């Protein structure tokens, strides 16, 4: 895991490495049955663990499971090897995403409409997984953390984000003691106003949301922005020339950290990934 992660710096030239390549580490540790994938497909899981909030049971000992211990060990190795040459970023998932995993996505969303109090109770329980895993990664040496919470517009309206997620994201921003980067896939321009209120340091956004200039205007000066490079249109189906062009556009648009917008497709060409770091612009962070 650390050997693969460090290639993001030594081969691709990026300023940050992240050894957690899956969305399933903590969910596997609490009991989800995960297919860990292969060279040409991502890890996945089917089924569910629980039907309602009262059934949710786990302890802090989930941190002893191999699906958690392996990335914690990888973070520690990377920090020792890289020192201050490159940032080591950890990754945790928020209680909304964990709810998809343990209840099943469809069941979770139906309950959010019909039984909102049960979902809020579940979030109050599941948030501890996020906090404990985050604290463990910080102790292992993570310089920053990406918080994935998949409240995309396709699955969660802006008012639903405000009701269910804004309070817990505010709490996570306060309790997780390192720079925190929120990632939400898809078009999120209708909730950036609320994300800005969460006090999370940085938002890793999807190019489906608009241009860098549009998103920067919505985010204001308080919320830093990360991303700007389309995974499908540019990295997967583009050329080195189009990657460099979009990187320059992202820089001119005022993004604070430039890079791929989400999980990079497994069959992207190395030369396209390298082109992001090779672009003639200054990639910087003020997270």
N, C-alpha and C positions, 0 to 999 in steps of 0.2 A: 504493500500500500504506500509507504513513504517513497519507494523508488519510482512508482508511477506518478505520484503527486509532484515530486521534485522535478520531474521532466517538464512541468509547466513553467519552471524557471530556467533550468539549464538548457532545454531544447527549444522551448517556445519563446523564452525571453520575458515572461510576465513577472510583475513585481509581487505577486501573491500566489501562494499555493494552497490547495485545499484537499486533504486526503479523504474526505467523506464523499464518495461518488454516488451514493444512493439516498433515497428518501426513507429507507426502511430500518435504519440501525436501531433506534430506540423502540420502534414498534415490534421488531423481531425480539428484542430483549424482554418485552412484557408478554410475549406469547403469540404474535402473529406468525403464521406459517409463510415464509418468504422463499420464493424462487430467486436465487441470487444472480440470475442472468448468465450471459455468455458474451463472447466477443462481439456479437451482432445484435444483442437485445438487452435492455435494461432490466434490473431486478423488478419484481412485481409480487403481488400477493392477492389472493382471492379469499372471500369469506369474511367473517367478522368474529369478534370475541364476545361482545356484549350487546344487549338489547336496550338497556336504559342506564341512567347514571348510577342507580343504586347497585348495579352489578359490578361497577368498576372497582377493581381491587388490584393494587400493586404496591410494592415497597421500594425503598431506595436501593435494595439489593439487586434491582435490575441492572445497576451499573457494573455488577460483577460478570454479567453475561458476555460471551465472546464477541457478539455483534457490537457491543459498546467498548469492550476492552481493547479490541484490535485498533479502532480509530484513535482511541486515547493514546495507545502506545505509538501510533504513527505520528501523532501531533508532537509527542515528546521527542521522538527521533528527529523529526524535521526541524524543530526549534534548535536542537543541539547542533545539527549540521549547518543550518543556515544562519543562525545568530541574528544579526541585524541586517543581513544582506537582502532579505526578502521577508515579507509578512506571511505568517502562517495563520490561515483563516479556518476556524472550526465551522460546524453547521449543526443547527438544531431545528426541530419543527415545532410550530406552535400548536395550541390545543385544537384549533379548527381543523388543521390537517390531520392531527392525531385522531380526531373524531371520525374523519373519513375512514381511517385505517381500522379502527376498532369497532365501529358501528356499521361500516359499509357506507359508501358515499351517498347512495340513493336514500338509504334509511336515515342517515344523518340530516340530509336536507329536508326530507319530509317532516321529521321531528322538529326541525327549526321553525317550520311553518305552523305545525299543529300542536307541538308541545314545547314551546320556547323555554319554559322554566326548567324542563329536564335538560335541555341543551346547555343552559347557563350553569346548571349544577354540574354537568359533565365537564364543562370548560374549567370550572373551579378545581376539579380534581386533576384533570389532565395537564394543567399548567405546571404542576410540580415536576412532571417528567421533563418538560422543557427547561425549567430552572435548574434542576439537579444535573442534567446532562451538560447544560451550559457551564455551570460552575466547575464540573469535572474537567471540561475541555480547557477552561481558563487555567486551572491548576496544572494541567498537563503542558501548558505553554502557548496556547492560542493567543494571538495578538488581537484578534477581532472575531466576531461570529456572524454568520449569516443565519437569519431567522426566516425559514420558509413557512408561510402560512397561506395556503392556496384559496384565498377568498377572491378568486377571479370573477369578473363581471358575469361570466357564463353560469356561475354557480351561486353567486352571492351578490345581492343588490347593494347599493351604497348605504341605504338606511339599515340594512341587515348588518353590514360591516360596523356602522356606528353603534348599533345596539349590542351586538355580541362580541365584537373584537376590539373596538377602540379602548374600552376599559382595561382589558387584559393586556393589550399591547402597551398601554401606558405603564402598567405594573411591571411588565417584562423589561421595559426600557429603564425602569428605576432599579430593579433588583439584579439585573445582569450587568456586572461591573466591568464592562469593556465596550469598545465601539461596536454598535449593533447595526446590522444591515438587514432591512426587511426585504424579502423577495416575494412578489406575487406575480404569477403568470398572467398573460393576456392583457386585455384592454382595461386599464385601471384609472383612466383620467377622471372618472366620476367619483373617485374616493381619495384622490391625492390630498384634497382639503382636510379630510379626517386623518390621513396618515401623518400629515404635517403636525397635527395636534397631539400625536402619540408621544412626541419627544424622542422617537427613534432617530439615530444619528443620520442614517442614509437609507435611501430607497433604491433597490435594484429593480428597474422597470423594464417592461417589454415594449419593443418598438411598435407593436399594434396600437399603443396608446396615443401616438402622435409623433411630432418632430421633437428633437432635443430642445429647440427654442420654446415650443409649446409647453413641454413638461417642466422645463426650468422656470417658466413664468408661473405655472401652477404651484410648484414646490416652494418658490420664494427663496430667501437667503438662508433660512434656518435649516431646511432639509437638503442634505447633500444627495447627489444623484449618481448612480452607477449603471453602466450598460452602454446602450447605443448601437451595438452591432447585431444585426438580424441573424439569427441562427440558420434559418432556412433559406431566405432570399440571398443572403450575402455569403455566409460561411460555407453552407452546403452547396449552393447552386451558383455562387459567384466565382470570380477570379481574384487573383492577388490584387489586381488593379481596382476592382470594385470594393474589396475589403479596405484598401488604403483610402479610397474616396469616402467611404462611410465613416471611417475612423476620423478623418479630417473634419467631416461634417459634425460629428459628435463633439470634437474639440471646440469648433467654432460656436457650437450651440451652448457651450458653458458647462458640460458635464464634468463632474469632479473626478470620477474614475471611469475609464473607458475599457470596455471588454464585451464579451458575449452576453446576450440578454438573459440567458437561462441555461439549462443543461444542453451542452453541445452534442449534436447528433453524432453517433458513434462512427460514422463513415465520412466525416469531414476530412479534407486533405490537410496534412501538416502544414503545407506552404500557406494555406489560407489562415490558419491559426497563428503562424509566425508573423504574417503580414500586419496583424493588429499592433504588435510590439515594434515592428520595423517601420511603421508609418512615421513620416517626418513631422510629428507633433509631440508636444510635451505632455505625457500622461501623468497626472498628479492626483493627490488625494488630500482633502481637508476634513475627512471623516472624524 
